[in-house]
């Protein structure tokens, strides 16, 4: 009887431990605002990018440049530098801006970074391996007119176990030939008050 009771007790204990360690997953709408740590998250990316893209596309200077050019302005995307105190995947910002501006039909983009290197490598290999009818010519790339870049900065204010984090995100479009700044956008809408008495910041 004791052995049976002990076996039942062990089984209940094991089931209890298993249920405590089970991962719980709940699907939510992509636009749902969720703040767990107080650090940069997907909601911040959405707010910042929507604001900067709108500012860029509505800029009178962008419209003026587009009107003067015989075709769509061609842009190459540079780095969005992370000058904040935390890890921020800034490539998401540049990719989101690139997609929105390109899909607006107001500008063309050329490949940059490692993607451009991969394409050049493919073109170089075609010189030896592709047929004459399909080989793509060297030194025939479309030159970009403008360079899109930016940076993310933070200001932190602390008092005891309360911290305020303010994010400043800048984006700028520079004319490659003359180094003229065509457009500069700024977003400082992201400001968070974080309180956690159990954690020392």
Secondary structure, 3 states (H helix, E strand, C coil): CHHHHHHHHHHHHHHHHHHHCCCCCCCCCCCCCCCCCCCCCHHHHHHHHHHHHHHHHCCHHHHHHHHHCCCCEEEEEEEEEECCCCCCCCHHHHHHHHHHHHHCCCEEEECCHHHHHHHHHHHHHHHHHCCCCCCCCCCCCCCCCEEEEEEEEEEEEEECCEEEEEEEEEEEEEECCCCCEEEEEEECCCEEEEECCCCCC
